Amino acid sequence: MSVISIKNLWKVYNNEGTKTEALRGVSLDIKKGEFVAIMGPSGSGKSTLLQILGLLDDHTEGTYYFTEKDIGAYNQEEIAKLRNQKMGFVFQAFNLLPHETVLENVKLPLMYSNIPESEWNKKAEEAVISVGLEHRMNYKAVQLSGGEKQRVAIARALVNNPEVIFADEPTGNLDSKSGQAVIEIIQKLNRDMGHTIILITHETYTAQYAERIIRLLDGEIESDEKVTNRKMGKDGFIK
């Protein structure tokens, strides 16, 4: 089953009469449980593609099916609900509330879900434990290292048990050791928990943890290949 299927997808920006084609007829399928890395130079369209797949932006032309349902059939309220319940996001800048605790940050997506409030703490705690940060549960985000902040962001992305986790340059602000730990956690979520992962990265080393690499150039797919010498992490935790 394809969790994501796009056909002939275009994204055209129109700025005071000047048109910029960010995506030009992109077609691809991502199966449930895949770990896909999307690469490309600056301006290639990779971030635009992630924004559209994550329902953070609209496409100009083409079709987008998520879990075999046409996104074009949803209204804005339904799209917001779908994004909250079926998708998780991990960004380069972490996007945490600095003066809230790890637990409170991870609970945030639950406030917009159908999950009863009585279950929020338990679900958030489980997510924090899954990224190896139970010893930081009540620390404020501002007290954490960069690697720990990104692990909190991963736990927050996990808390609603989404169909797909989108990771946009998740190691970009980290040193090499913390970055490796983070990408190994993301791989573990795919390998052991079955989450579909879509990773945006400019780092070849990071992309090698995926099982498939799609390369974009000038808004088009340049290549789409399986990873032959895939890197396999252990648990990805730094104690």
C-alpha positions as CSV (number, residue, x, y, z in Angstrom):
1,M,0.0,0.0,0.0
2,S,1.2,3.5,-0.9
3,V,0.9,5.9,2.0
4,I,1.8,8.7,-0.4
5,S,1.3,8.9,-4.1
6,I,1.8,12.0,-6.2
7,K,1.3,12.4,-10.0
8,N,2.6,15.2,-12.2
9,L,2.9,17.6,-9.2
10,W,3.8,21.2,-10.0
11,K,4.4,24.1,-7.6
12,V,4.5,27.5,-9.2
13,Y,5.1,30.7,-7.2
14,N,3.9,34.0,-8.7
15,N,5.6,37.0,-7.3
16,E,4.5,40.3,-8.9
17,G,4.1,38.6,-12.3
18,T,7.3,36.6,-12.1
19,K,6.7,32.9,-12.1
20,T,9.1,30.4,-10.4
21,E,8.6,26.7,-11.0
22,A,9.7,25.1,-7.7
23,L,8.4,21.7,-8.7
24,R,8.0,20.5,-12.3
25,G,5.8,17.4,-12.9
26,V,7.1,15.3,-9.9
27,S,5.6,11.8,-9.6
28,L,6.5,9.3,-6.9
29,D,5.0,6.7,-4.6
30,I,6.1,6.0,-1.0
31,K,5.0,2.7,0.5
32,K,3.9,2.3,4.1
33,G,6.9,1.6,6.2
34,E,9.5,3.0,3.8
35,F,12.4,5.2,4.9
36,V,13.1,7.6,2.1
37,A,15.7,10.4,1.9
38,I,15.1,13.4,-0.4
39,M,18.3,15.2,-1.5
40,G,19.2,18.0,-3.8
41,P,21.1,21.3,-3.9
42,S,19.7,24.6,-2.6
43,G,16.8,25.5,-4.8
44,S,16.2,22.0,-6.1
45,G,12.6,21.9,-4.6
46,K,13.2,19.4,-1.8
47,S,11.8,21.7,0.9
48,T,8.9,22.7,-1.2
49,L,8.1,19.0,-1.8
50,L,8.2,18.3,1.9
51,Q,5.9,21.3,2.6
52,I,3.4,20.0,0.2
53,L,3.6,16.3,1.3
54,G,3.2,17.5,4.9
55,L,0.1,19.6,4.0
56,L,1.9,22.8,5.0
57,D,1.5,24.2,1.5
58,D,-0.7,23.6,-1.6
59,H,0.4,22.3,-4.9
60,T,-0.4,24.2,-8.1
61,E,-1.2,21.2,-10.4
62,G,-1.3,17.5,-10.2
63,T,-2.7,15.0,-7.7
64,Y,-1.7,14.0,-4.2
65,Y,-3.1,10.8,-2.6
66,F,-2.5,10.2,1.1
67,T,-3.4,6.7,2.3
68,E,-5.1,6.3,-1.1
69,K,-7.4,9.4,-0.6
70,D,-7.3,12.4,-2.8
71,I,-6.1,15.4,-0.7
72,G,-8.1,17.7,-3.1
73,A,-11.3,16.3,-1.6
74,Y,-10.5,17.6,1.9
75,N,-11.5,21.0,3.3
76,Q,-9.1,23.1,5.4
77,E,-10.4,21.8,8.7
78,E,-10.1,18.2,7.6
79,I,-6.5,18.9,6.3
80,A,-5.5,20.4,9.7
81,K,-7.0,17.3,11.4
82,L,-5.2,14.9,9.1
83,R,-1.9,16.7,9.6
84,N,-2.2,16.6,13.4
85,Q,-3.3,13.0,13.6
86,K,-1.5,11.3,10.7
87,M,1.7,13.2,10.4
88,G,4.6,14.1,12.7
89,F,7.3,16.7,12.0
90,V,10.9,17.2,13.1
91,F,12.6,20.4,12.0
92,Q,16.2,21.6,12.0
93,A,15.4,24.4,14.5
94,F,13.7,22.0,17.0
95,N,10.7,24.4,17.5
96,L,10.4,23.7,21.2
97,L,8.9,26.0,23.9
98,P,12.1,26.8,25.7
99,H,10.6,27.4,29.2
100,E,8.3,24.3,29.2
101,T,9.5,20.9,30.3
102,V,10.3,18.0,28.0
103,L,7.0,16.4,29.0
104,E,4.9,19.5,28.3
105,N,6.6,20.0,24.9
106,V,5.9,16.4,23.9
107,K,2.2,16.8,25.0
108,L,1.5,19.7,22.7
109,P,0.1,17.8,19.7
110,L,-2.3,15.9,22.0
111,M,-4.1,19.1,22.8
112,Y,-5.5,19.1,19.2
113,S,-6.2,15.4,19.1
114,N,-9.2,13.3,20.0
115,I,-7.3,11.6,22.8
116,P,-8.8,12.2,26.2
117,E,-6.7,14.5,28.4
118,S,-6.5,11.8,31.1
119,E,-4.2,9.9,28.7
120,W,-1.9,12.7,27.7
121,N,0.7,12.2,30.3
122,K,1.0,8.5,29.7
123,K,1.3,8.9,26.0
124,A,3.9,11.7,26.3
125,E,5.9,9.7,28.8
126,E,6.0,6.7,26.5
127,A,7.2,8.9,23.6
128,V,10.0,10.4,25.8
129,I,11.1,7.0,26.9
130,S,11.2,5.8,23.3
131,V,13.9,8.3,22.5
132,G,15.9,7.6,25.7
133,L,15.2,10.8,27.5
134,E,13.3,9.6,30.6
135,H,16.1,11.1,32.8
136,R,15.3,14.5,31.3
137,M,11.5,14.3,31.6
138,N,11.0,17.3,33.8
139,Y,13.9,19.4,32.5
140,K,13.0,22.6,30.7
141,A,13.9,22.6,27.0
142,V,16.3,25.5,27.5
143,Q,18.4,23.3,29.8
144,L,19.0,20.6,27.1
145,S,21.8,20.1,24.6
146,G,21.1,20.4,20.9
147,G,21.0,16.6,20.5
148,E,18.6,16.3,23.4
149,K,16.3,19.0,22.0
150,Q,16.1,17.2,18.7
151,R,15.2,13.9,20.5
152,V,12.4,15.8,22.3
153,A,11.2,17.0,18.9
154,I,11.2,13.4,17.7
155,A,9.2,12.3,20.7
156,R,6.7,15.1,20.0
157,A,6.4,13.9,16.4
158,L,5.7,10.4,17.7
159,V,3.1,11.1,20.3
160,N,0.1,10.8,18.1
161,N,1.4,7.6,16.5
162,P,1.4,9.2,13.0
163,E,1.4,7.3,9.7
164,V,4.4,9.4,8.4
165,I,7.2,11.3,10.1
166,F,8.7,14.2,8.1
167,A,12.2,15.1,9.2
168,D,13.5,18.3,7.6
169,E,17.4,18.5,8.0
170,P,17.1,17.1,11.6
171,T,20.9,16.8,12.0
172,G,21.7,20.2,10.5
173,N,22.2,22.1,13.8
174,L,24.0,19.3,15.6
175,D,27.6,18.1,16.0
176,S,28.5,14.9,14.3
177,K,28.1,12.7,17.4
178,S,24.7,14.1,18.3
179,G,23.6,14.0,14.6
180,Q,24.5,10.4,14.3
181,A,22.5,9.6,17.5
182,V,19.5,11.4,16.1
183,I,19.5,9.8,12.7
184,E,19.9,6.4,14.4
185,I,16.8,7.0,16.5
186,I,14.9,8.0,13.3
187,Q,16.1,4.8,11.6
188,K,15.0,2.8,14.7
189,L,11.5,4.3,14.5
190,N,11.3,2.9,11.0
191,R,13.0,-0.4,11.6
192,D,11.5,-1.4,14.9
193,M,8.2,0.6,15.0
194,G,7.3,0.6,11.3
195,H,6.9,4.4,10.9
196,T,7.2,5.7,7.4
197,I,10.0,8.2,7.3
198,I,10.6,11.0,4.8
199,L,13.9,12.7,5.5
200,I,15.1,15.9,3.8
201,T,18.9,16.2,4.0
202,H,21.9,17.6,2.2
203,E,24.2,15.2,4.0
204,T,25.1,12.0,2.0
205,Y,26.2,10.3,5.2
206,T,22.8,10.9,6.8
207,A,20.9,9.8,3.7
208,Q,22.7,6.5,3.8
209,Y,20.6,5.5,6.8
210,A,17.5,5.5,4.5
211,E,16.7,2.6,2.3
212,R,15.9,4.8,-0.8
213,I,17.3,8.1,-1.9
214,I,15.4,10.5,-4.3
215,R,17.5,13.3,-5.7
216,L,15.9,16.5,-7.0
217,L,17.4,19.0,-9.4
218,D,15.6,22.1,-10.7
219,G,12.3,20.9,-9.4
220,E,12.5,17.5,-11.1
221,I,13.4,14.0,-10.0
222,E,17.0,13.4,-11.1
223,S,17.3,9.9,-9.7
224,D,15.4,7.5,-7.4
225,E,17.5,4.6,-6.2
226,K,17.7,2.0,-3.4
227,V,20.6,2.5,-1.0
228,T,23.1,-0.3,-1.6
229,N,25.5,0.1,1.4
230,R,22.9,1.2,3.9
231,K,24.2,2.3,7.3
232,M,22.5,0.5,10.2
233,G,22.5,2.1,13.7
234,K,22.0,0.4,17.0
235,D,19.8,2.3,19.4
236,G,21.0,5.8,18.7
237,F,21.0,6.9,22.4
238,I,23.7,9.0,24.0
239,K,23.5,8.6,27.8
